[in-house]
Amino acid sequence: MSESKKHHDEHHKKHHGHGDPLAEPGAGEAEPAAAANPETIADLEKDRDDARDQLLRTRAEFVNYQKRSKQQAEVDRLYAVGNLAHDLLDVIDNLHRAADAMRTTAGEAIGEGLDIVHKQFLATLAKYGVEPIEALGQPFDPNLHDALMQQPSADHPEGTVVAEINKGYKIHDRVLRPSKVGVSTKP
């Protein structure tokens, strides 16, 4: 710092009351708490408490958001192949029908080959959680089955699936396609 600048600063402090706080009594001391307005202190404490409460709530909401996001990502991962699997179900059905048709028209070897491909399709889908719904002999469940017909039966209790017209599938715990079934009634 230049000599003239130092001189100016010292002069300013000396004549304008900005000197050393230790040299001037009362300078630099905070106003005593007793002299502060009690309403102002109460308002400040309330503002502080409100801000702290808001901070805690925001923090809790963010933690909950993170948990929900993680759960949603897991659900999305589990069911990501759902649309593809649903579209492949018709292909699998047609492959099964082709194998059956080949067996009835003296093409046993071709029918067996198609059965192998059909099983490979099912095994591949099973790796991703896609499984057939077991329907035959089970009680009718509208969450898993679509009843297309009723069939009188003395051999089965009423409301039992006695015919499976089209196989249903689920992915993990969700139904991709309900089984189309015939349900027993009293004869």
N, C-alpha and C positions, 0 to 999 in steps of 0.2 A: 504494500500500500504506500502511496506517495506521502511525503511529509505534509503537504498542504491538505490532503484528504484527512489525515489523522488529526490535524489541528482543527479542521472544520467539524469533525465528529465530536471531539472533546468539547468544543465551544457549544455545539448544539445540545449536548447532554447537560452541560452546566447551566445554560440559560433557559432551557425549555423543560426541565424537570424529568428528563429521561436518564437519569444517572444510575448509579449502582443501586440496586434495590436494598442492599444491606446498609448503605449510607443514608438512605431516606427512610424514616420510620413509617411503617404501614404500606410502603410501596411493595408491590408484587404479592401481597397476601390476598388470599381468597376471602370473599365476604363470609363471615361466620355463618354457620348453618342456622343458628337461632334467629338471625336477622332475616333469613329467607322467608318468603311467603309460604305458609303451610299448605295453602290450596295448590300452589305451583308444585310443591314437592309431591303432594298426593296425585296431581295430574300426571306428573312425570313418572311416578311409580306405576300408575295405572297404564300409561302408555308402554312402559317397559314390560309389564306383565302381559299386556295384550300382544306385544310384539313377540315375546318369548312363546306364548301360547300358539300364536300363528306359525312360528317357526317349527314348533314341535308337531303341530298338525300337518304342516307341509311336508316335513320329513317323513311322517307316518304314511301320508298319502303316496309319497314317492316310493317308499318301500313296498307298499301294496301294489302300486303300478308295476314295479319290477317283478313282483311275484306273478301278477296276472300275465304280464308279457312273456315270462318264462313258461308258464303253463300253456298259453296260447301257442307259443312256438313248438312246444312238445306235441300238442294236439295236431297242429298243422303238419308236423313231421310224420306223425302216426298215420294220418289220413291222406297224405299227399298223393298216393297212388290210387285213391278212390275213384276218380273219374276215368282213369285209364282202365282200371280193373272192371268197372261197370261196362265200359264199351267192349271189353274182351269177352264178357259173359255170353253174348250172342254168338261169337265165334266159337267158343267152347261148346255151346249147345249144338251148333251146326256140325262141329267135328264129331260129337257123340252120335248125332243122327246119321252122319255119313258112315261111321263105323258100323252101326246097327244095320244100315241098308246094305252095306257090302257083305256082311255075314249072311244075309238072307238071299243074296243073289249069287251065291257060290264064290264069293271073293273073300274067303276066310282069312287068307294071309294079309290082304290089304286091310281088312277090318281090324285085324290084330295090330297092324302097323299104325293105324289111326288111333286105336286105343292107347298105344304107347305115347303118341304125341299128345293125346288128350290128358293123360296122366302127368306128362311133363308140364303142360300148361297149368294144371292144378297145383303141382308141386311148386312151380315158380310163384304163383299167386300166394300160396301158403307162406312162402318166405316173407311176404309183405303183409301178413295178417289176414289174407282173404281166405275164408273157409266156407264150404257148403253148409247150409242149414239142414240139419236132420229133421225130416218132417214125418215120414211114414211111421205110423204107430204112436205118434206123439199127440197129446191133446192139442186141439186147435188153439193157436195163439194169434190174434189179429195183428200183433206187432211183428210176427215172423211169417205169417201165411196170408195169402189171398184165397178165399174160398170161391171156387168157380162153379162148384156143383155140390149137391148133397146126394148121398148114396145110402139107401137103407141097408143096414147090416145088423145081423143077429150076433155076429162074431166079435163085434167091437162095441165098447160103450159109446153112447151118444157124444158127439163132439170130438171124435178121434179122427185124425187124418188117415184115410184109407187109400188115397190115390195121390200120387205126385205127378202133376201134369208138366210142370216146369220147375226145375231145381232153383232154390233160392240161395243167396250168398250173403255173407256179412264180412265186414272188415273190422277186426277187433270186436268192439261191442256195438257197432252200428250196422244196420241192415243196408246192404247195397241194393238188393232186389229180393222181395219176399218170394217165398215158394208159392207157386200156384197149385192149389190142392183141391181134392174132393174130401168132404167131411161126412162122417157117418151120422145117420139119423136112426130113430127107432123104426123097425120094419112095419 
